[in-house]
Structure formats: structure tokens, C-alpha cells
Amino acid sequence: MKTGTTKLLIQLLKAVIENEGINLNTLNIKINIENSEPVEAEFSKISAASDLELEQLQTELARLDFLVENRLRVERWNTNPSAEFYYVMNDEDVSITRHEDLRTAVDLAMEKLKKEEEEQ
């Protein structure tokens, strides 16, 4: 898991804060963003958003690993002025899957190749 270190660091931060006797569910943090007014946010909401982003990052890394391990590439084709498709191609230039969404195209290729492996 490539996001493990970040998850560990966040857990350690939470433990340090809780050891100071601070309730994470009631903790509000003021965030100063350059050239704008400070924003106050609940720690629990920031933490939940962080967990979601880490999960999404791990999913994207899994997709990328899949493409590399299987020697696949993704091509974006504009089949007409109003239609854009993503094709997952093997090393023999054969299209495995096609979809309007990049992530879905890769997910479909993952499912298809996994099913083919199971059938063999």
C-alpha cells in the first residue's frame, strides 16, 4: 500500500492530539490561505476528506500498476466532434475496452482480464 506512510502519520497526529486531552470531534482548526480570509473547519471533516482522498489515490495507483504490469496503454480518441472515448489497448494494438470515462475504461479492462485469467 503506497499510502500507508501517510495514513500512519495521520493516525500518529490524531493520537498526539488525543493524548493532549483534546476531543477530535469538537476540534475546530483555523486555516489561513494566502490572499484570502481565514477559514475555520472541523477536524473530523478534514480528516474524513483526507481519508477519502487517500483511498482515491490508492485506487488510482492500483489502476496505474495494472496498466504497467499488463503492458497496456490508454488512448483518447475523438470519434466525432461531440464524442470522446478512452480505449485501453494491449501491446498488439488491439482494443480491450472502450468507454467515455478514463477510469471506467481501465476498470472494465481490469475486470475483463481478470475474468479471462479465471477462465484459463
C-alpha positions, 0 to 999 in steps of 0.5 A: 500500500503506497499510502500507508506512510501517510495514513500512519502519520495521520493516525500518529497526529490524531493520537498526539492530539488525543493524548493532549486531552483534546476531543477530535470531534469538537476540534475546530482548526483555523486555516489561513490561505494566502490572499484570502480570509481565514477559514475555520473547519472541523477536524473530523471533516478534514480528516474524513476528506483526507481519508477519502482522498487517500483511498482515491489515490490508492485506487488510482495507483492500483489502476496505474500498476495494472496498466504497467504490469499488463503492458497496456496503454490508454488512448483518447480518441475523438470519434466525432466532434461531440464524442470522446472515448478512452480505449485501453489497448494491449501491446498488439494494438488491439482494443480491450475496452472502450468507454467515455470515462478514463477510469471506467475504461481501465476498470472494465479492462481490469475486470475483463482480464481478470475474468479471462485469467479465471477462465484459463 
